[in-house]
Amino acid sequence: MTAPTPRYTFILIHGAWQGAWAWETIVPRLKALGHEAVAVDLPGNGHNPLPPEEVNLERYAAHVVDIIDTTEGPIIMVGHSMGGTAAAQACELRPERIALAIFLCAFMLPDGMSVLQFYERYLEPWMRGAHARVTYDEAGLLSRIDPASAVEVFYQKADRELAEAAARRLTPQPEGGRRSQLKLSGERFGTVPRVYIEAREDRSVHLPLQRKMQELSPCLEVYGLDSDHAPQLSQPDELVALFMKAVAAHARTL
């Protein structure tokens, strides 16, 4: 007899300016395969009322940990784009619960680095992705990206109507999350198996940036899609298939 396939809970963390809605195409597909899936709304992102001055990576991670602590069984942690930092920091806090961490064209950064510090060091002038297009409120606490730019740099390979609808759902993003430095240790985060999924036609987190992050924070394996920055919308079936391939190859037994 073959052993039954483990049942996992996928915790799905969205990127900047998004919400749990960014995973609406993925959650039902994972559930159809027999797994549980929880899409997170990060604090302060427009769906959670935390004031922007109180938002930072520590608050993001605590919110994710609250979700981890209400689930049973092994967890597959998935971070998309900026959500990679929240995924990593949550793994640092609950490494014993995480069977695998998947970074989807995400910020997979080393200890002591923030998203904005990474951009300061490695962003090149030709890279005109989301970071180059954001505007800020007067206090500098909130950033936003306009829908036309979002279609161009996030959703260019998706159906145009779906892309425009997704772009209209984007909300202002507290900057505290992107400014916060990761606090990771080899003894905790370092024990969690992790893989990376490249979006090879990403116009926001450009492919050279994704590969620089893999260099700074090596992982077990790198997969790839010929997708834009949001394969959840443009290639959901292919993305879920890669999730399952990665899980079969690298998820540890807990």
N, C-alpha and C positions, 0 to 999 in steps of 0.2 A: 504493500500500500504506500502511496505517496503521502507525504505530510501535508496537512491542509495549509493553504496560503494564509499567512498571518493577516489579521485585520488591524489596520492602522487608523489613527486619527491624524489627518492632515490639518495642520494649523497654517493658514494662508495669510500672509502679511502684505498689505498693499504698499505701493510706493507713494511718493510725494503727490499731493493735491488730489489723491484718489480716496477711495473708501472700500469697505467690504464689497460693495457692488462690483468692483473690478474683477471679482472671482465668480460672478454669476454664471458664466459659461462652464466653469471648472467644477464647482461643487457638485452639481447633479451627475457629472460624468464620473467623478470619484465614487459617489454613493452607488451608482449603477454597477461599479466593480466590487461592491461589498465593503467599502471603507467608509469611515466617518470623515467629515470635512467641516471645519469651522473657519469662516472668513472673518478676519479681525477688522474692527474699526479703531484705528489708533486715536488716542486722546487728542482732542483739539482740532481734528481735521474737518470739522463742519458737521459731523454726525455724532460727535461727543462734545459736551459743553465746556471742557476744561479751558480756562482762559489761556491765551497764547503765551503770556509771560511765565506760566507755570509748566509749559511743555518742554521736555527734554528727553534724552534717550533713556534715562533712568525711569521716567514715568512710562514711556513706551514699553520698556521691558517688564516693569511691574504689572502693567495691564495684561501683557501676554502671559506672564506667569500665573496670574489669576485664572486665566483660561486653562492653562496646563493643569493647575491644581484641581479643576473641576472635571477633568477627563480621566478615564481609566485606560490602561494599556499603553503600548508603544506609540510614540508620536513621530511623524514626519514633519519637520519644520521647513516651511517654504517662505523665503523672502524675495520679493520682487523689487528691483531698483533700490530706492532708499530704504525699503522695508528690510533689506539685508542686514542693516545695522541693528534694527530691533530684534530680528531673528537671532543674530549672533549674541547679543547681550542677554536675551532670554535663555539661550543655550548655556551661557556662562552660569546662570542662576539655577538651572535645573538640568544639568548634563545627563543625569542618570535616567531621565525620562525620554531622551531624544534618541531614536534609532538612526536617524539620518537627517542632516540639514541640506537643503537644496537652495542654491543661490541662483535665481533666475535673472539674468542680465542685471545683477544686483551688486550693491556695494559690499564686497567681501574684503574688509579692511583689517589691518593688524591692530594690536593693542596700542592705545594712545593716539589714534588718528580719527579725525572727523571727516564727514563728507566734504565740507568746505575746504579743509586742509588738503584733502586729496586733489580737489579741483585746482587749488592754488599751485600745487606742485606739478601736476601732470596735464592739465587742460592746455591744448594747443590752440593757436589763433583760428585755425580753420574749423574747429569744433563748435558749431553753432547750434547746439542742442538746447534742451530746456533751460539749463543753467544760464545760458546767454540771453534768454528771452524773458526771464521773469521780471516782474515789477514788485515793488514793496510798498507797504503802507508807510505813513509818515513816521511812525515809531520804529520802523524796521523790524517789527515783530512778526509780520505776516508777509508771505510772498504768494504770488498767483501767476498763472500762465493763461494767456487768452486762448479761446477755443480754436481759432484759426491756426495758431502756432502749434497747439496740441495735436491737431490732425496731422500737421506736417512732420512733427518730430516724434510722436508716439504711435500714431495709428495709420501711417501712410499705406500699409499693405492690407488693411481691413476694408470690408465693404464700406463705401463712402457714407451711406446713411447711418450705419452702425458707428462709424468713426465719429461723425459729427454729433451723434447722440451721446456717445461717451464723453466727448470733449465738453459738452454742455454740463455734464455732471461734476466736473472738477471743481473743487472748492479751495479757498485760501488755505495755505499751509503754514502753521507756526514754524518759525525758523530755528527754534531751540533744538529740534531733533537733528537738523543738518549740521548744527554747530557743535553738538556734543561729541566728545571723544569717547571712543570705545574703551572699556575696561575689561580686558580679557586675560585669561591665564592658561598656560599649557596644561595645568592640572585639572581644569574644568572644561572650558570651551575646547581646549586642545584634544580632549578625549572623544569628542563628538565627530563621527564620520561626516565628511562634507563633500559635495560635488557642485559643479558649476554648469549652468546651461547658458551658452552664448546665444544672443540674438545677433546674427551676423550682419543684418541690414539695419541695425539700430542707429537712428539718427539723433539719439539723446545721449545715452551712455555708449559712446562710440566704441566699436570693437577694440581699438588699441587700448582704451581705458579698461575694458573688461579684462584684457590680457595682462595689463599692468597689475591689476588686482590679484589675478591668479599667481603672478610672480611674487607679489608682496605677501600673499597668504595662501600658500599652496594647498591644493585639495586632492582628493583621491582620483578623480576623473573629471574630464571636461566633455560635455555633450554640446550639440549645437543645432540650431534651427536657422534656416534662411528666412528669418522673420524680422519684423519691426520690433519696436520696444515693448509691444504689448501682444505677445503671441496668444494670450488668453482670448483675445478678440479675433485675431487674424488666423490663428492655427490651433484652435483648442484641442482637436483630436490628436494632433501630432504632439502637442505639449503634454497631454496626459499620458500618451504612450511613452514619452521620455521619462516622465515621473516614474512610471511603473518599471521601466528598464533600469533606472538608477536604483530604485528600491530593491529590485531583485538582486542586483549586483552588490550593493553596498550597505543596505540597512543591517545593523547589528541586532543580535538577539538580546533582549533585555529581560 
